[in-house]
């Protein structure tokens, strides 16, 4: 069967002497593995379609399993995301997170639009850490693990201060923090941003200036949420941690 899809390259790997296999996140057909013949050759007209983070139109044939590319057209190369080390690291992280958190046959229309907007935000120069945290929240939401941030999950109290408890799935007020001694302290700025992220579509993200101490709180909170509910061991996140130590 012949497929014509919009897709984003999540992953690319060498196959044989001159070929590549790409994993696409498509707008209409879930994740798809596609063989691009000759993509490793310098003069190949399809080599650029096999680059990570490329957004394009892909026409491929598949009867079962792996598809084979017939034709493709780049809609946005996102070359800057491969050329700058920090952007490459963040883009690799959100791509691997998407790949690992989605099943092959899962509906992906909204996932696709969110990843597309995320990569565009990186390219437009928006703070990559803040963009990635918003994307993490979207992944948690789409996976069914978005935290309750409007009221204490134990007693329903809406008066702060609050701590975040990934274990119980949301915030705990000062009267209920004993239910989770490991709950994360949230400053006012971090709490407001988490509530904003909980509701925000990636496509609506504007420019946000965040203090370093607030960014540190956000990172800790999102890491604990991701580790508690998804538990994914991602090589790209380890690289991001190493990069943070150098910068």
ABEGO torsion letter per residue (X at the ends): XBBBBBBBBABBBBBEAABBBBBBBBAAAEBBBBBBBGAABAABAAAAAABBGBBBBBBBBBABEBBBBABBBBABAGAAAAABAAAAAAAAAAAAAAAAABBAABBAAAAAAAAAAAAAAAAAGBBAAAAAAAAAAAAAAAAGABBBAABBAAAGBABOBBBBBAAAGEBBBAAAAAABAABBBBBAAAAAAAAAAAABBAAABBBBBBBAAAAAAAAAAAAAAAAAAAGBBBAAAAAAAAAAAAX
